[in-house]
Amino acid sequence: MVDRPIAINEPDVLSSTQLRDLVALLQAVVTEGASVGYLRPPDDPAATLYWSALPRPGVRLFLAESAGAVVGTIQLHNAESANGTHRAEVCKLLVSPTHRRRGIGLDLLRHVECAARDDDKLLLHLDTRVGDPSNLLYQRAGWTEAGTIPAWARSTDGTLEMTRFWYRDLRHPLE
């Protein structure tokens, strides 16, 4: 398999192809057990409804594309409170199971950090299930663990799972 270049872009409106690819991406990662807000893979109408609402004011959506197909995505959600305009939450960093371990997740994370800086954000935060491989990505990317909360999210088998919270202080460059 020859790796093709990855382009990261921020669409104003999703094309029908991008929408179809995002539906399939969400279904694939949830099928593999990703903890991204779903207990089971959403059916096509539910996943289409979710992605059709993006991007929207206060939520930026970035896509990693290769050979005309979406192979990854990440979101940046502005804080809604008046005292939180300096921060944003990173959500739904998803990489296609067929494109993992190629640096796409790190590229998306770095891209959203730059976008946040451009938006004058000083602090980013996210959460992920304890034990998920994504924790290694955030650690390697220079994010700081803020702590864990037990029984934060329910897994696909109904078990309540511990979640780890991470933050990235954008005022301090990475070493």
Buried (B, 14 or more C-beta within 10 A) or exposed (E): EEEEEBEBEEBEEBEEEBBBBBBBBBBBBBEEEBBBEBEEBBEEEEBBEBBEEBBEEEBBBBBBBBEEBBBBBBBBBBBEEEEEBBBBBBBBBBBBEEBBEBEBBBBBBBBBBEBBEEEEBBBBBBBBBBEBEBBEBBEEBBBEEEEEEEEBBEEBEEEEBEBBBBBBEBEEEEE
